[in-house]
Amino acid sequence: MRKVAAIFLQCILLFNIAGYRAWFYYAERNADIKMEASLDNNEYNEADLVTLRVPLNMPYQIDNARFERVNGEFSFEGKIYKYVKRRVSNGTLVLLCLPDVQKMHLRKAKTEYGNYANDISSSSNKNTGRSDLQKNHSCSEYEAFLFRFSIPSILPANSRIMDNTQASLPESTIAAPAKPPQTLA
């Protein structure tokens, strides 16, 4: 019975360390495949498309009258968008994108599970703007520590090797060497 419990607890530990990331990666990959298939079959609402215009500074760019299907994604302000169609018109790249709601939910769930599994509370940090380390130890963002130390003398007090008690460092700049000597003719 102890072995079974130990194996079960180790499985839970391994899942919390890396297993949930692998599971969420697999779920996101499946969501991407389903989304790409629905985009290829034109199974989306045209009203949900977001238009993105990017000026192109490329000479001899060929304008397209029709949109062409394109794959890809980008993230903007925490939202994930999938490319649906593109075309080049009057020196401007016009992209039609669709928000990927399912992938956004998966990423949010992954973040929340990771915070929960690692005992990171995001609600307490949002309210005060300070981390738990700063709350408990009152650390600021940067603290300059001044280290003062002294080197005790190894020599007996009555020995007189050096009369100077203060020694200065040599200059840090080195004079440039003179011109090379002329060759003897």
Legacy VTK file of the C-alpha trace (Angstrom):
# vtk DataFile Version 3.0
C-alpha trace
ASCII
DATASET POLYDATA
POINTS 185 float
0.000 0.000 0.000
2.879 2.383 0.771
4.485 1.752 -2.606
1.248 2.544 -4.426
0.821 5.765 -2.448
4.448 6.743 -3.082
4.098 6.089 -6.815
0.841 8.048 -6.912
2.400 11.033 -5.112
5.439 10.943 -7.405
3.152 10.952 -10.428
1.350 13.994 -9.063
4.695 15.706 -8.430
5.942 14.964 -11.943
2.678 16.211 -13.438
2.958 19.455 -11.453
6.577 19.920 -12.510
6.341 19.263 -16.244
3.310 17.143 -17.090
0.784 19.945 -17.155
2.958 21.878 -19.613
3.081 18.873 -21.939
-0.673 18.369 -21.611
-1.408 22.039 -22.353
1.031 21.971 -25.290
-0.848 18.953 -26.669
-4.224 20.677 -26.138
-3.001 23.895 -27.823
-1.627 21.900 -30.745
-4.983 20.137 -31.200
-6.781 23.480 -30.999
-4.451 24.849 -33.700
-5.124 21.883 -35.969
-8.900 22.227 -35.571
-8.745 25.999 -36.119
-6.621 25.624 -39.282
-9.028 22.991 -40.627
-12.030 25.235 -40.028
-10.235 28.176 -41.671
-9.312 26.032 -44.691
-12.967 25.003 -45.044
-14.159 28.634 -44.661
-16.118 27.753 -41.508
-15.935 31.124 -39.794
-18.005 34.258 -39.536
-16.825 37.056 -41.839
-18.043 39.635 -39.308
-15.515 38.388 -36.731
-12.528 39.142 -38.965
-10.166 41.886 -37.875
-8.366 43.913 -40.552
-4.714 44.736 -40.091
-2.967 47.066 -42.552
0.824 47.152 -42.749
2.563 49.599 -45.105
5.109 47.934 -47.373
8.161 49.813 -48.504
9.192 47.426 -51.237
9.706 48.476 -54.828
8.073 46.537 -57.625
5.457 44.967 -55.369
2.692 43.228 -57.295
-0.831 44.152 -56.221
-3.366 41.370 -55.669
-7.015 41.929 -56.443
-8.153 38.913 -54.423
-7.334 37.668 -50.961
-5.283 34.496 -50.593
-5.341 32.032 -47.693
-2.369 32.288 -45.312
-1.364 30.455 -42.117
0.160 31.990 -39.017
-0.641 33.794 -35.812
0.403 36.763 -33.740
-0.275 38.029 -30.261
-1.292 41.597 -29.462
-2.138 42.878 -25.974
-2.651 39.357 -24.641
-4.980 38.256 -27.447
-4.017 35.676 -30.040
-5.026 36.220 -33.652
-4.847 33.731 -36.526
-4.131 34.931 -40.059
-6.965 34.022 -42.405
-6.374 35.935 -45.638
-3.937 38.450 -47.069
-3.422 40.644 -50.086
-1.174 43.464 -51.213
-2.956 46.572 -52.370
-1.419 49.985 -53.165
1.779 49.322 -51.244
-0.095 48.049 -48.178
-0.301 44.506 -46.859
-3.888 43.837 -45.794
-4.298 40.941 -43.341
-7.634 39.559 -42.242
-7.292 37.901 -38.839
-9.556 35.954 -36.529
-9.215 35.935 -32.723
-8.303 32.460 -31.455
-10.548 32.286 -28.387
-9.931 28.623 -27.612
-6.141 29.042 -27.538
-6.484 32.138 -25.324
-8.584 30.124 -22.848
-6.016 27.316 -22.850
-3.130 29.724 -22.198
-5.058 31.425 -19.409
-5.878 28.043 -17.839
-2.219 26.994 -18.160
-1.063 30.150 -16.392
-3.663 29.809 -13.640
-2.835 26.137 -13.069
0.881 26.883 -12.997
0.347 29.668 -10.470
-1.877 27.444 -8.356
0.467 24.441 -8.513
3.466 26.588 -7.594
1.574 28.492 -4.898
1.836 31.861 -6.626
-1.072 34.099 -5.744
-1.601 36.723 -8.428
-4.529 38.438 -6.690
-2.450 39.585 -3.724
0.265 40.939 -6.030
-2.223 42.908 -8.121
-3.727 44.690 -5.143
-0.512 46.002 -3.662
1.872 45.785 -6.571
4.493 44.156 -4.330
5.635 40.580 -4.337
5.545 38.300 -1.311
9.322 38.656 -0.950
9.015 42.412 -0.760
6.168 42.182 1.747
7.965 39.779 4.051
11.425 41.257 3.859
10.641 44.861 2.948
13.075 44.848 0.044
12.917 47.611 -2.448
13.501 47.199 -6.129
17.160 48.114 -5.691
19.160 48.486 -2.560
22.737 49.604 -2.608
24.755 47.734 -0.052
27.920 49.331 1.231
30.493 46.838 2.320
33.060 48.098 4.770
35.887 45.867 5.716
39.266 46.176 7.295
42.324 44.046 6.872
44.054 43.331 10.116
47.803 43.570 10.064
49.672 40.303 10.051
52.899 41.901 11.176
53.611 42.713 14.772
53.063 46.298 15.803
56.770 46.989 16.463
58.003 45.972 12.978
58.733 48.850 10.597
58.536 47.466 7.098
56.359 50.232 5.734
56.172 53.675 7.192
53.227 54.625 5.000
49.960 53.547 6.485
48.164 54.666 3.373
49.221 53.326 0.023
47.850 54.718 -3.161
47.237 52.813 -6.318
49.276 53.691 -9.392
47.653 55.768 -12.087
45.264 53.801 -14.210
46.230 55.570 -17.413
49.375 54.583 -19.197
51.168 57.113 -21.344
51.146 56.334 -25.045
54.488 55.214 -26.353
56.475 57.578 -28.501
56.867 57.223 -32.226
58.884 54.207 -33.301
62.561 54.924 -33.917
63.742 55.701 -37.413
65.660 52.952 -39.123
69.335 53.455 -39.438
70.407 53.932 -42.997
LINES 1 186
185 0 1 2 3 4 5 6 7 8 9 10 11 12 13 14 15 16 17 18 19 20 21 22 23 24 25 26 27 28 29 30 31 32 33 34 35 36 37 38 39 40 41 42 43 44 45 46 47 48 49 50 51 52 53 54 55 56 57 58 59 60 61 62 63 64 65 66 67 68 69 70 71 72 73 74 75 76 77 78 79 80 81 82 83 84 85 86 87 88 89 90 91 92 93 94 95 96 97 98 99 100 101 102 103 104 105 106 107 108 109 110 111 112 113 114 115 116 117 118 119 120 121 122 123 124 125 126 127 128 129 130 131 132 133 134 135 136 137 138 139 140 141 142 143 144 145 146 147 148 149 150 151 152 153 154 155 156 157 158 159 160 161 162 163 164 165 166 167 168 169 170 171 172 173 174 175 176 177 178 179 180 181 182 183 184
